[in-house]
């Protein structure tokens, strides 16, 4: 029984959105399940998919919180 965990940032995919839509989540679940079926031969009904939305305050890179890293990168580019 495969378990797939998908982590995405809680930013949504459209301006002003605070999370993924139910439709986007359904597509991720379907696609992940089909991938495991096609690659590993696992039946759709035996695959569990968990989607975790991570607040931007809870992750970072380059030694900085994510939003600060982005601000600095934008300032350097502009």
C-alpha positions, -999 to +999 in steps of 0.1 A: +000+000+000+018+032-011+014+064+007+024+096-011+029+129+007+028+161-014+040+192+004+031+226-012+034+261+002+002+276+014+002+304-012-023+291-037-019+292-074-038+323-081-034+359-068-051+363-035-056+325-029-044+312+004-043+275-005-049+251-033-084+247-046-103+215-041-101+209-079-063+213-078-060+188-049-082+163-068-059+165-098-028+160-076-044+129-060-055+114-093-022+121-110-001+107-081-023+076-079-021+070-116+017+074-116+021+047-090-003+025-109+016+029-141+051+027-126+046+002-098+015-016-108-003-005-077-041-004-079-057+030-075-077+019-045-046+009-026-028+042-029-032+069-003-023+105-011-018+132+016-015+168+007+002+191+033+000+228+028+029+245+045+026+281+057+052+305+044+063+312+080+072+275+084+099+271+058+129+288+043+161+285+023+194+301+020+195+305+058+164+328+058+127+325+062+112+321+027+095+355+024+127+373+035+148+353+010+124+363-018+125+400-008+163+400-009+164+381-042+139+406-057+160+436-044+191+422-060+174+416-093+157+450-094 
